[in-house]
Amino acid sequence: MWVLALDTSTRAGSVALARGGDVVAAASGDPSRTHGERLPGDLLALAGDAGVALSRIDLFAVSRGPGSFTGLRVGLATIQALALAHRRSVLPVSTLEALAHTPGRGELVLAWMDGHRGDVFAALYERAAARRLAGPRAGDPSEILESWAADLGARKLDVVGDGVTATRALLARRLGRAAVLVDDPPPLAPAIARIAFQRRDLGIAPHAVQPLYVRRPDAVLARERGS
């Protein structure tokens, strides 16, 4: 079974091709160019380099958010179009869950994305069971750490995501030295491809895929402030 996965939650993003649960090819995007400029070219190039025609792809997978609103929209539209053209299903995966599937040693994983405007997108997972314990949530980093304090202090913890950079001092102060802080996780498309294969029977029709913004888009908030 061939799975083609795409992540556009960050500026660079990534693509991956997996056969079964094994990733056979992956690449990060060029952050100097927009997703709109690079897609679907990045996906076509990866499949072409691996010698796999898109007609052989059995399942398309994509990060559904949270992340860049524009990036997510472009990524979802690209995957929906490819899946529709080839009459295949789509498996959408939370960006936070993909972060929780990156390599690490902690029993718990705190997925910690930069939400900009001083916020973070966060969710807490139990690594072994791949079970979500809290979130997803968008909000003030200090408030989230306070509200999840009982769970965060219970076991060894990895904090993973680009939100670590701006909040490293806060995380170190609240979580102590036992927490491993990872601010530069590997590209997420390989993790998305593996998750999609595990859940291959849960694929949905392309038109049914919806983004996971966690918070409302800026345009909506701006309209509400102006009303």
C-alpha positions as CSV (number, residue, x, y, z in Angstrom):
1,M,0.0,0.0,0.0
2,W,1.4,3.4,-1.0
3,V,0.7,6.5,1.1
4,L,1.6,10.0,0.0
5,A,1.7,12.6,2.8
6,L,1.9,16.3,2.9
7,D,2.5,18.8,5.8
8,T,2.0,22.6,5.2
9,S,1.6,23.7,8.8
10,T,4.9,25.5,8.7
11,R,6.6,27.7,6.2
12,A,8.9,24.9,4.9
13,G,6.6,21.9,5.3
14,S,7.5,18.5,4.0
15,V,6.3,15.6,1.8
16,A,6.8,11.9,2.3
17,L,6.1,8.6,0.5
18,A,5.6,5.4,2.4
19,R,5.0,1.8,1.4
20,G,3.1,0.2,4.1
21,G,4.4,1.7,7.3
22,D,7.9,2.3,5.9
23,V,8.8,5.7,4.6
24,V,10.8,5.3,1.4
25,A,11.3,8.9,0.5
26,A,10.9,12.3,2.2
27,A,11.8,15.9,1.6
28,S,11.5,19.3,3.3
29,G,10.2,22.2,1.3
30,D,12.0,25.4,0.4
31,P,10.9,28.0,3.0
32,S,11.9,30.9,0.6
33,R,8.9,30.0,-1.6
34,T,5.3,29.8,-0.7
35,H,3.3,26.5,-0.6
36,G,1.2,27.9,-3.5
37,E,4.4,28.2,-5.6
38,R,5.7,24.7,-4.7
39,L,2.5,22.6,-4.7
40,P,1.6,20.1,-6.1
41,G,5.1,20.2,-7.7
42,D,6.9,18.9,-4.5
43,L,4.6,15.9,-4.3
44,L,4.9,15.1,-8.0
45,A,8.7,15.4,-7.8
46,L,9.0,13.1,-4.8
47,A,6.8,10.4,-6.4
48,G,8.6,10.8,-9.7
49,D,12.0,10.4,-8.1
50,A,10.8,7.3,-6.3
51,G,9.4,5.9,-9.6
52,V,5.8,5.7,-8.2
53,A,3.0,7.1,-10.4
54,L,0.3,9.0,-8.6
55,S,-2.2,6.4,-10.0
56,R,-0.5,3.9,-7.7
57,I,-1.0,5.9,-4.5
58,D,-3.6,4.1,-2.4
59,L,-4.1,6.8,0.3
60,F,-3.4,10.5,0.5
61,A,-2.5,12.0,3.9
62,V,-2.3,15.6,5.1
63,S,-1.8,17.7,8.2
64,R,-5.1,19.4,9.0
65,G,-3.7,21.8,11.5
66,P,-3.2,23.8,13.6
67,G,-0.6,25.9,11.8
68,S,-0.4,28.6,9.2
69,F,-4.0,29.3,8.0
70,T,-2.8,30.0,4.4
71,G,-0.5,27.0,4.4
72,L,-3.1,24.7,5.7
73,R,-5.6,25.8,3.1
74,V,-3.2,25.3,0.2
75,G,-2.1,21.9,1.5
76,L,-5.6,20.6,2.1
77,A,-6.8,21.9,-1.4
78,T,-3.8,20.2,-3.0
79,I,-4.4,16.8,-1.4
80,Q,-8.2,17.0,-2.0
81,A,-7.6,17.7,-5.7
82,L,-5.2,14.8,-6.1
83,A,-7.3,12.4,-4.2
84,L,-10.4,13.4,-6.1
85,A,-8.6,13.0,-9.5
86,H,-7.4,9.5,-8.6
87,R,-10.6,8.5,-6.7
88,R,-8.8,7.9,-3.4
89,S,-9.5,8.6,0.2
90,V,-7.8,11.1,2.4
91,L,-6.5,10.6,6.0
92,P,-6.2,14.0,7.8
93,V,-3.8,14.1,10.7
94,S,-3.5,16.7,13.5
95,T,-0.2,18.5,13.3
96,L,0.0,18.3,17.1
97,E,-0.4,14.5,17.0
98,A,2.3,14.3,14.3
99,L,4.7,16.1,16.6
100,A,3.9,13.6,19.3
101,H,5.0,10.8,17.0
102,T,8.5,12.2,16.5
103,P,11.3,10.2,18.2
104,G,12.0,10.8,21.8
105,R,12.3,9.1,25.2
106,G,9.7,10.8,27.3
107,E,6.7,8.9,28.5
108,L,4.6,12.0,27.8
109,V,4.9,14.4,24.8
110,L,3.8,18.0,25.0
111,A,3.3,19.2,21.4
112,W,4.0,22.9,21.6
113,M,3.6,25.0,18.5
114,D,4.2,28.7,18.1
115,G,0.7,30.2,17.6
116,H,2.2,33.8,17.2
117,R,0.7,36.8,19.0
118,G,2.3,35.3,22.2
119,D,0.1,32.2,22.1
120,V,0.9,28.5,21.6
121,F,-1.0,25.6,20.2
122,A,-0.7,22.7,22.6
123,A,-1.8,19.1,23.2
124,L,-0.5,16.5,25.7
125,Y,0.0,12.9,24.6
126,E,1.0,9.6,26.2
127,R,3.7,8.3,23.8
128,A,3.4,4.5,24.2
129,A,-0.4,4.4,23.8
130,A,-0.5,7.4,21.3
131,R,-3.3,8.7,23.5
132,R,-4.2,12.3,23.9
133,L,-4.5,13.4,27.5
134,A,-5.3,17.1,27.1
135,G,-6.0,19.6,24.3
136,P,-5.8,20.6,21.6
137,R,-5.8,24.2,22.9
138,A,-4.6,27.6,21.9
139,G,-3.7,30.1,24.5
140,D,-1.2,31.8,26.8
141,P,1.8,29.4,27.4
142,S,1.9,30.1,31.2
143,E,-1.8,29.5,31.6
144,I,-1.7,26.2,29.7
145,L,1.2,25.0,31.8
146,E,-0.6,25.9,35.0
147,S,-3.8,24.2,34.0
148,W,-2.0,21.0,33.0
149,A,0.5,21.0,35.8
150,A,-0.8,17.8,37.5
151,D,-0.3,15.8,34.3
152,L,2.9,17.4,33.2
153,G,4.7,16.7,36.5
154,A,3.8,13.0,36.7
155,R,6.2,11.4,34.3
156,K,9.2,12.0,32.0
157,L,8.3,14.6,29.4
158,D,9.4,15.7,26.0
159,V,8.3,19.2,24.8
160,V,8.4,19.3,21.0
161,G,7.7,22.0,18.5
162,D,8.7,25.5,17.3
163,G,6.9,27.0,20.3
164,V,9.8,25.9,22.5
165,T,12.2,28.6,21.2
166,A,10.3,31.6,22.5
167,T,9.2,30.0,25.8
168,R,12.3,28.0,26.7
169,A,12.9,29.9,29.9
170,L,9.3,29.5,31.0
171,L,9.3,25.8,30.2
172,A,12.6,25.2,32.1
173,R,11.3,27.1,35.1
174,R,7.9,25.4,35.2
175,L,8.9,21.8,34.2
176,G,12.5,21.5,35.6
177,R,15.5,19.8,34.2
178,A,13.7,16.5,33.7
179,A,11.8,17.8,30.7
180,V,13.6,17.5,27.3
181,L,12.9,20.6,25.2
182,V,13.0,20.0,21.4
183,D,12.6,23.2,19.4
184,D,13.7,21.8,16.0
185,P,11.7,18.6,15.4
186,P,12.2,16.6,12.2
187,P,9.9,17.1,9.2
188,L,6.4,15.9,10.0
189,A,5.3,14.3,6.7
190,P,7.0,11.0,7.5
191,A,5.1,10.8,10.8
192,I,1.9,11.7,9.1
193,A,2.5,8.9,6.5
194,R,3.0,6.3,9.2
195,I,-0.1,7.4,11.2
196,A,-2.1,7.3,8.0
197,F,-1.1,3.8,7.3
198,Q,-2.0,2.7,10.8
199,R,-5.5,4.2,10.3
200,R,-5.8,3.4,6.6
201,D,-9.4,2.0,7.1
202,L,-10.5,5.5,8.4
203,G,-9.8,7.4,5.2
204,I,-12.6,9.8,4.2
205,A,-13.8,11.4,1.0
206,P,-11.8,14.4,-0.2
207,H,-14.6,16.8,0.2
208,A,-15.1,15.8,3.8
209,V,-11.7,16.9,5.0
210,Q,-11.8,19.9,7.3
211,P,-9.0,22.0,8.8
212,L,-8.2,22.0,12.5
213,Y,-7.5,25.7,13.3
214,V,-7.9,25.3,17.1
215,R,-8.6,29.1,17.3
216,R,-10.7,31.1,14.9
217,P,-8.9,32.7,11.9
218,D,-7.6,36.3,12.3
219,A,-10.1,37.5,9.6
220,V,-13.0,36.3,11.7
221,L,-11.6,37.9,14.9
222,A,-11.1,41.2,13.1
223,R,-14.7,41.2,11.9
224,E,-15.9,40.6,15.4
225,R,-13.8,43.4,16.8
226,G,-15.2,45.8,14.2
227,S,-18.8,44.9,14.8
